Amino acid sequence: MRKPGHAGQYSASVSPEYRWPGEWEPHRTTLLAWPHRDDLWSGKLAAVQERFLEIIAALLPHEPVCLLVPDESAADRILSRLPAESRALATDARRLQTPVVATDDIWIRDYGPLHLLANARSDADRLLAYTFNGWGHKFEAELDNAAARRIARIAGQTEDLFGRELAAAELIETDFVLEGGAIESNGDGLIMTTEACLLHPNRNPDLVSANASRADKRAAVHERLLRDFHASDVLWLPGGLTGDDTDGHIDMVARFIARDRVIACLPDDATHPSYAALHENLAALRAFRFAADQTPLHVTTLPMPPLRYTNQGDLLPESYANFYIANGCVLVPVFGYAESDARALEIIAGEFPDRETVPISGSELILEGGGIHCATMNLMLR
């Protein structure tokens, strides 16, 4: 084990039994949860639903979609609103599944099951169902907290929904509080996260005690992540975005795009509220070395959109890093800023030359603090 402080890392041995794949690896399906609560969207529900229809239409040519709906009648209404080509894929090719699963909100990245692939020694994959407490008890979460378990049980009832491997997957339930947007995987035993989120006492106060030192808090969470994900190392970045209700999710600031490649947000303007934190993140990324051969990560930086505030004066955490990597495409949030939108799309397209880059407006989703990646969850193809 490395000493704390050396490139911000610790080390352990990778378990041969399971692996948490990278998002760019082949997907079995994408999970979404249909937006249905007008009280959460302040009159913007119709616009948010239109964004979801765009996301579904962009994904269906490349991979199946499993859309959680609040009731059986919702499925027909949604299908009728899709473009004709998408409806054909949804019905004739059976690429759209619509199980009834009750949810509080759309942010399935944070409450959906995390899929570990089993290696040859194990018979079944694993679906990890962590406890979701509404990002530290900020929002209601009872239904969302139950959703991962419900999805896993539905998958286990029929091979038609997610395939044989997921039907046979082992559901691992835990009272540890963790959101999928708080962690990233390089597909080869390295997890990336932020201290701002995972060391916050509103998640796991028994493990992250207010009386413990920061080093002790980090060591405790670090070891938990290594154990749960059969990982070899955790790359800790200091902070997240100002204005982010999640207390600093990694998927708003830095993303793995390959085993040794990361895209990270970096504002040019020194007056940006997240300027210091994001530059500290960049320094940590550049300092990191893989334990096996001391090679570095390749880091590409993304611009930040211009600052935008709500009518109440709250900063919206808009970020181009909240893209979603699907089988044949990358869905990229754009915000109506010609210069920075174009730069972000060009950079992301350059990193994914074999995938279609699809811009999707993120201006509606961000009103409730999230984006495209927050609203999607990938289940993998073994």
N, C-alpha and C positions, 0 to 999 in steps of 0.2 A: 504493500500500500504506500502510495506517495505521501509525503508530508503535506498537510494542509498549506495552501498558499502557492505550491509549485504549479504554475500555469492554471491554478484554480481547480485542480483535479485530484481524484482518488482513483485507484485501480483495483480490479478484482478479476477472477476468472469467469469466462463466459460458460454458462451451463450448456451442455450439448443437447438438451432436450427441447428447448423452445427458443423462438426468435421473434422479435417484434419487427416486422418488415418496414421498409421505407414506403412512403406514400406513392412513389413513382412505380412501384412493383405492381404486377397485374391484380386488378380488382375483380372480385366476384360480383359486387354490387355497390351502389352508393345509397346510404340511408339519408332520408330527409323527413322532416316533420312539418306537415302542412300548417301554415299560419291561419288561425281561425278565430282569434280573440281580438275583437275591435278595441276592447278596453286597453290593450297593451300598445296599440299603434296610433292612438290619437287621430283617428280619421284617415290614416294612411294604409289601412289594411288592404284595400283593393290594389294599391300600387305595390305593396309587398308581395301580394299573391301573383301579380304580373311578373315580378322578378323571379319568383319560384317557377313559374311556367317557362320562363326563358332558361333557367338552369336545367330544368327537366328536359326541355327540347335540345339543349346543347349536349347533354349527357347521353341521351338514348341512342344516338348512332354509334356510340363507343362502348357503352356498358349498360347493364340493367340498372333500374332505379327501384328502390323499395321506399315508398312514400307512406309514412304513418298518417292516418286520417282519423278524425274524431268520431266519425260514424259512417255507416255503409253508404248513405245517400251522397256523401261528399265525393266519393270516387267518381261517380257518373258526372257530377258537375265539373270536376277538375278535368276529366277526359274530354268533355265537350269544349273546353276552353283551349285545348292544345291545338297547334297547327295540324293540318291533315296528315302530313308526313310523320309527325310525332305520334299521332293517334294510331297510325298504321303500325308503327314500331311497338307501341304500347300494347296493342291488342293482337294483331296478327303474329308478331314475333314474341309476344308475351314478355316484353322487356320492362313493363311497369307493373309492379305489385303494390297493392294498397291495403295492407292489413289495418284493422281498427285497433289503435293503441292510444289511450288517453295521454295527453301531454299538457303541460302548462305553457310551454313556449317552444320556439323553433330551434334552439341552439343545441342540436343533437351531438355536435362535436364534444360537448362537455358532459353529456349524460349518457351517450350511447356506449355500447360495449366496445372494448379495445381487443383487437384480434391478434393473438399470438399464434404463429405457425409452429406446428410440431415437426421436429426432425425425425429421422428414421427410427429412432429408439422409442418413440411414443406413438400410440394408436390414434390419438385425437388432438385436434387443435384446442386452444383455450379461448374463451371469451371472458374478459375481466370486467366485472360489474362493480365499479367503485361507488362509494356514497357521494351523492351530489346534494350539497346544502345551499344551493342558490348563491354561489360565490360568496360564501361567508355570511349566510343568513340575510342577504340584502333583498332577495326576492323569493316568492313562493316557489316551492320545488318538490312538493310531495309526489305529484304525478310524474314529473321528469325523473325523480330519483328511482321510481319503479320501472321506468321504460326499458332500461338495459336488460333487466331480468325478464320482462315480458317479451322483448325481441328474441332473446335466447331461447325462451320456452317455445315461442312460435316456430323458430327455426328447427327446433328439435322434434316438432310434431309432423313435419313434412319435408321431404327432400326437394319438393317442387319450388319452394321459396328461395332457398339459399344453396341448394346442392347437398351432396352426400357428406362432404367433410364438415360443413357447418351444422348439418343436422345432427352429426355425431359429436360436435364440439362439447367440451366440458365447461360448464358455467362455474366461474370462481367468483363468489360474492364476498365482499369485504366491507367493513365499516370505516376503512381508511378513506378520507375525503380527497378526491383527485378528479380534475377535469381533463378531458382529452386535449383541449386547447392549451393546457399548461405545459405540455411535454411534446418533444419532437424526437423521432428516431432516425438514425442514419442507416438502419437496416442491418447493421453489423455490430450490435452490442453497445453503441454509444447513444445516450439520451442527452438531450439538451433542454434546459429549463431556465427559469429566472428565480433568483433569491427573493425578489419582491413578492412573488406570488406564493411559492411553496413554503417559504418560511414565515408567512403571515399567520398569526395565531388564530385567525377566524376559520381556519380549515381543520387543523388537527392539534388542538391545544394540549392534549396529553403528551404528544410527541414534540411539539414546538412550544415548550413552556416559556412563559414570559420571563421566568427567572433564569433560564438557560442562556449561555453565551451563544453568540451567532455561530461560532464554529461548531458547538455541540448540536445546535439545531440543524445545521446543514449536514453534519455527519449522520444524524439520525434519519433524516429524510433520504439522504444519499443511499444509505444501506438498504432502506425500504425499497427504493426504486431498483437497485441492483437485484434484489431478491425477487421482486414481483415480475420484472421484465427479463430476468435471466441475462442481465446486461453486464458489461465489463467496466463501464465508466460513465460518469455523468459530467457533462460540460455545463457549468453554472455561469450564467450571465447575470450581471447585477440587477438590471431594471427593465421595466416595461414602459408603455406609453402613458403619459399624463392624460387623465380623463377616462382611462380604461376601468370600467366597473369590476373587471376580473382581478384587479390588483396587480396586473402586469403579465398577462398570458404571453408565452413565447411566440404563438402563431401570429401575433400582431407586430413582432419586431425582427424575428430571425427564423429562417426555415432551412432545413436540410433539403437539397435537391438531388443529392447523390451521396454515396458513402463519405466522400471527403470534400463535398462542396456545400456551401451555405450562401444564401442570399440574406442580407441584413439591411434594415432601414437606416438611413443616415441623413439627417437634415443638414442643409447647407447654412441655414440661418442660425447664428449663434444665439439669437433671442428666442428660438423655439423652446417651449417648456420642456421638451424631452431631449434637448441637445446634449446635455452632459451625460445623461444615462445611456443614450444610444452610442455615444462615442466611447464610453466605458465598455459597453457591450462589444464594440468593434475591437477594442484593445484585447479583451479576453479571447475573442475568436482568433485573433492573429497570434496570440501567445500560446494557444493550445497546440500540443503535440501528441500524436498517437503513441501510446506506450510501447508498442511492438517495435517501431522503427524510427520514432521521433520525427515523422513527417508532419507537416502542417496541414491545416485546412485551406482550401481555396475559397476566398471570400469575395463575393460580388456585392456591391452596395446598390440599394434602391433609393430613389428620391422620396421625399415626403410630400404629400399634397399641401397646398396652402392651408393655413389654419382656418377652421370654420367653427362657429359657435351656435348653440341653440338660442332661441328667443329669450331663454332664462339666463343666458350668459355662460352656459357650460360648454367646455371644449369637447368637440366630437373627435374620437380617436381614429380618424380615417387613416388607413394604411394599405399600401399596395402589397404588403407581405401576406395579406390574408387571402391569397390565391388558393385554388384547389387543383391538385394534380390528379386527373382521371386517366383512363387507359389511353385515349388518343387525343386528349385535349387538356389544356390548362385554362380554367376559368379565372379571370383576373378582374378584381374590382376596379372600376373607374368612377370618378367623382365629378366630371364635368369641367375639369381644368385642362385645357388643350395641351399646354406644354408638359406638365408633369405626368399627365395620363399617357401621352405619347412616349415619353422617356421610359416610363415604367413598362409599358407594353413592349417596347423595343428590347429592353434588357431581358425581360422574362422570355420573350420569343427566342432571343439568342441563346438562352440556356436550355431551351427545349425545342431544338430544330426538327425533331420528329413528331411533335405534337402540334395540333392546331391551337392557337392562342385566341381565346374567346373573351372579349370585354363584356362585362355585365355591370350595370349601374349598381354601385354600392351606396348611393346617396340615401336610399330608403332604409336599408337594413341598419345602417350606422346610427340612425335615430334612436334605436334601442341598444346601441353599443356593440353590435357585432357585424359580421361580414360573411362572405361566401364560405370561407373555410369553417367558420363557427357554425354554419348551418348545414354542413355536410359531414358524413362519417363513412369511411371506406371499410368494407369487409373484403378480405383478400381471397385471391384464387390460389389454391395450393398446387 
